[in-house]
């Protein structure tokens, strides 16, 4: 019996050896810091000295005394509430346009997809130039039509909306997924609707959008998770939180507490608050899917 098990055990051992680099990396750089942050969130820790246990003090201060915590949370919620629905609308609209069977459509698809694979830092630097109030391309184009463009990144409302625009710049990534979803819709549904005399708008409303809801659901969940973790573009374009803290995102505040003020315990508590909010929102979206997501069949 032992002889029969040996080849199998050897086979499993070879498999574990192959995945061991990933396992070691996961345990060392993901699982251990994840668990360690739970402990640190109940301590006062500045890297230099030993962590000092303070119980729920960090969480109590977050919820009752820290105005910047609520302000940054509100900025992040506003950003998610704007950028996620707009990203879905633009993504679906773009996919519908690029689903047309016309000559050279692959070139257009590539053009719209390319911005989504450009690193966020590079895109942010590009937008700093585009939104420059004196030499930026956008204000120059507005001037052609006699419109005096705002000082985008230096005034309170426009700095926030500039980051929303930047979020839409990478909509090509979700557009590709929507396009794949459109290609997966059975053609016979459209043929039957055509025989029944349905207009293009009715086909869109009663066939395309319902059949696309699984893809919309996926992008909605990923969009919410991504929006609540917005950091890089805000850090590059408005490193101090923008005018009147209008772009002081939650992740930016968390980063400052951790690495500018070396308040690791407090930052860990913030990270766990963010984690809990994202989990709750994702769970809420999952609970609603039975009402509006159609999986066909």
C-alpha positions in Angstrom: 0.0 0.0 0.0 2.9 2.3 0.9 4.5 1.5 -2.4 1.3 2.7 -4.2 1.2 5.9 -2.3 4.8 6.8 -2.9 4.5 7.8 -6.6 1.5 9.9 -5.8 3.2 11.6 -2.9 6.3 12.2 -5.1 4.0 13.7 -7.8 2.4 16.0 -5.2 5.7 17.1 -3.9 6.9 18.1 -7.3 3.8 20.1 -7.7 4.3 21.9 -4.4 7.9 22.6 -5.3 6.8 24.3 -8.5 4.3 26.6 -6.8 6.5 27.1 -3.7 7.9 30.5 -5.0 4.4 31.9 -5.3 3.4 30.3 -2.0 6.4 31.8 -0.2 5.8 35.2 -1.8 2.1 35.1 -0.9 2.7 34.2 2.7 5.5 36.7 3.2 4.2 39.7 1.3 0.4 39.3 1.5 -0.9 36.9 4.2 1.5 37.9 7.0 1.2 41.7 6.5 -2.6 41.3 6.2 -2.7 39.5 9.6 -0.1 41.8 11.1 -2.1 44.9 10.2 -5.0 43.6 12.4 -2.8 43.6 15.4 -1.2 47.0 14.5 -4.6 48.6 14.2 -5.0 48.2 18.0 -1.6 49.7 18.7 0.4 53.0 18.5 3.3 52.2 16.3 5.8 54.5 14.5 8.3 51.9 13.1 11.1 53.2 15.3 9.8 51.9 18.7 7.8 48.8 19.7 4.1 48.8 19.1 2.1 50.0 22.2 -1.3 48.4 22.7 -4.1 51.0 22.8 -7.1 48.9 22.3 -9.9 50.5 20.3 -8.4 54.0 20.6 -7.5 54.3 16.9 -11.0 53.3 15.8 -12.6 55.6 18.4 -10.5 58.5 17.2 -11.3 57.8 13.6 -15.0 57.8 14.1 -15.4 60.5 16.6 -12.5 63.0 16.5 -10.9 62.9 13.1 -12.6 65.4 10.7 -10.2 64.6 7.9 -11.2 61.0 8.0 -14.8 61.9 7.3 -13.8 64.5 4.7 -11.5 62.1 2.8 -14.2 59.3 3.0 -16.8 61.7 1.6 -14.5 62.7 -1.3 -13.9 59.0 -2.1 -17.7 58.2 -1.9 -18.5 61.1 -4.2 -15.8 59.9 -6.6 -17.1 56.4 -6.6 -20.7 57.6 -7.0 -19.7 59.6 -10.1 -16.9 57.6 -11.8 -18.4 54.1 -11.5 -21.8 54.8 -13.2 -20.2 57.1 -15.8 -17.6 54.4 -16.5 -20.3 51.9 -17.1 -22.3 54.2 -19.4 -19.3 55.2 -21.4 -17.9 51.7 -21.5 -21.2 50.2 -22.7 -21.8 53.1 -25.2 -18.3 52.7 -26.6 -18.6 48.9 -26.9 -21.9 49.3 -28.8 -20.3 51.8 -31.2 -17.3 49.5 -31.7 -19.4 46.5 -32.2 -20.5 47.7 -35.6 -19.3 45.7 -38.5 -17.5 48.4 -40.6 -14.2 48.5 -42.3 -11.2 49.3 -40.1 -13.1 48.7 -36.8 -10.1 46.9 -35.4 -8.1 50.0 -35.6 -10.7 52.1 -33.7 -10.9 49.4 -31.0 -7.1 49.5 -30.6 -7.1 53.3 -30.4 -9.8 53.3 -27.7 -8.2 50.4 -25.8 -4.6 51.8 -25.7 -5.1 54.5 -23.0 -6.2 51.8 -20.5 -2.8 50.0 -20.7 -0.7 53.2 -20.2 0.6 53.4 -16.6 -1.5 55.6 -14.3 1.6 57.7 -13.4 2.3 58.5 -17.1 -1.4 59.3 -17.7 -1.5 61.6 -14.7 1.6 63.5 -15.9 0.0 63.8 -19.3 -3.2 65.2 -17.7 -1.2 67.7 -15.7 0.0 69.2 -19.0 -3.4 68.9 -20.7 -5.1 70.7 -17.8 -2.5 73.4 -17.4 -4.5 76.7 -17.3 -2.1 78.6 -19.5 -0.4 76.1 -21.9 -2.8 73.1 -21.6 -4.4 71.7 -24.7 -7.9 71.7 -23.2 -8.0 75.4 -22.3 -6.6 76.2 -25.7 -9.4 74.3 -27.4 -12.0 76.0 -25.2 -10.5 79.4 -26.1 -11.1 78.6 -29.8 -14.8 78.6 -29.0 -14.5 81.8 -26.8 -14.7 79.9 -23.5 -12.3 80.8 -20.7 -11.2 77.5 -19.2 -10.9 77.2 -15.5 -7.7 76.6 -13.5 -8.4 72.9 -13.4 -6.2 71.5 -10.7 -6.0 74.7 -8.6 -9.7 75.3 -7.9 -11.9 73.3 -5.6 -14.6 71.9 -7.8 -12.6 71.4 -11.0 -9.7 69.6 -9.4 -12.1 66.8 -8.3 -13.9 66.7 -11.7 -10.4 66.5 -13.4 -9.8 63.2 -11.6 -13.2 61.9 -12.6 -12.3 62.8 -16.3 -9.0 60.9 -15.8 -10.9 57.9 -14.5 -13.0 57.9 -17.7 -9.8 58.1 -19.8 -9.1 54.4 -19.1 -12.6 53.2 -19.9 -11.2 51.2 -22.9 -10.3 48.4 -20.5 -13.9 47.8 -19.5 -15.0 48.5 -23.1 -13.2 45.4 -24.2 -15.0 43.2 -21.7 -18.4 44.7 -22.7 -17.5 44.1 -26.4 -16.8 40.4 -25.5 -20.2 40.3 -23.8 -21.9 41.7 -26.9 -20.3 39.1 -29.1 -21.6 36.4 -26.8 -25.3 37.4 -27.3 -27.0 34.8 -29.5 -27.8 36.3 -33.0 -31.1 34.4 -33.2 -32.6 36.7 -30.5 -32.0 39.7 -32.7 -33.4 37.8 -35.8 -36.6 36.9 -33.9 -37.0 40.5 -32.7 -36.5 41.8 -36.3 -39.2 39.4 -37.5 -41.5 40.8 -34.8 -40.8 44.3 -36.1 -38.8 45.5 -33.1 -36.9 48.8 -33.5 -33.2 49.1 -32.7 -34.0 50.9 -29.4 -36.4 48.1 -28.3 -33.7 45.5 -29.2 -31.2 47.5 -27.1 -33.6 47.7 -24.2 -35.0 44.2 -24.2 -32.2 42.1 -25.6 -28.8 43.8 -25.5 -28.8 45.3 -22.1 -30.4 42.4 -20.2 -28.0 39.9 -21.9 -25.1 42.2 -21.0 -26.0 42.5 -17.3 -23.6 39.8 -16.1 -20.7 41.8 -17.7 -22.1 45.1 -16.2 -22.4 43.4 -12.8 -18.7 42.3 -13.0 -17.5 45.8 -14.0 -19.7 47.4 -11.3 -18.1 45.3 -8.6 -14.5 45.9 -9.9 -15.3 49.6 -10.4 -16.5 50.0 -6.8 -13.4 48.2 -5.4 -11.1 50.3 -7.7 -12.8 53.6 -7.0 -12.5 53.2 -3.2 -8.8 52.5 -3.6 -8.0 55.5 -5.8 -4.6 56.8 -4.9 -2.0 57.1 -7.6 -3.6 59.8 -9.8 -4.5 61.9 -6.8 -1.0 61.6 -5.4 0.7 62.6 -8.7 -1.7 65.4 -9.7 -2.6 66.8 -6.3 -0.2 65.4 -3.8 -1.4 67.7 -0.9 -5.1 66.8 -1.4 -5.9 69.6 -3.8 -7.5 72.9 -3.1 -9.7 72.8 0.0 -8.9 69.1 0.3 -11.2 68.5 -2.6 -9.1 65.6 -3.9 -8.0 64.3 -0.5 -9.0 60.7 -1.2 -9.2 58.2 1.6 -6.2 56.2 0.4 -4.1 59.4 0.1 -4.9 60.3 3.7 -4.1 56.7 4.7 -0.7 56.9 2.9 0.1 60.2 4.6 -0.8 58.9 8.1 1.5 55.9 7.5 4.5 57.3 5.7 4.5 61.0 6.3 3.5 60.9 10.0 4.7 57.3 10.6 1.5 56.5 12.4 1.3 52.9 11.4 -1.3 51.8 14.0 -3.7 54.5 13.0 -3.1 53.8 9.2 -3.7 50.1 9.8 -7.1 51.0 11.5 -7.9 53.1 8.5 -7.0 50.3 6.1 -9.3 47.9 8.0 -12.1 50.4 7.9 -11.7 50.7 4.2 -11.6 46.9 3.8 -14.8 46.5 5.8 -16.6 49.2 3.7 -15.6 47.6 0.4 -16.6 44.1 1.6 -20.0 45.4 2.8 -20.6 47.3 -0.5 -19.6 44.4 -2.6 -21.8 42.1 -0.5 -24.7 44.5 -1.0 -24.2 44.6 -4.8 -24.1 40.8 -4.8 -27.4 40.6 -2.9 -29.1 42.8 -5.5 -27.9 40.8 -8.5 -30.9 38.4 -8.5 -33.2 41.3 -9.3 -31.4 42.7 -12.3 -28.7 40.3 -13.6 -29.8 37.8 -16.3 -27.6 34.9 -16.9 -29.6 33.5 -19.8 -30.7 30.0 -20.1 
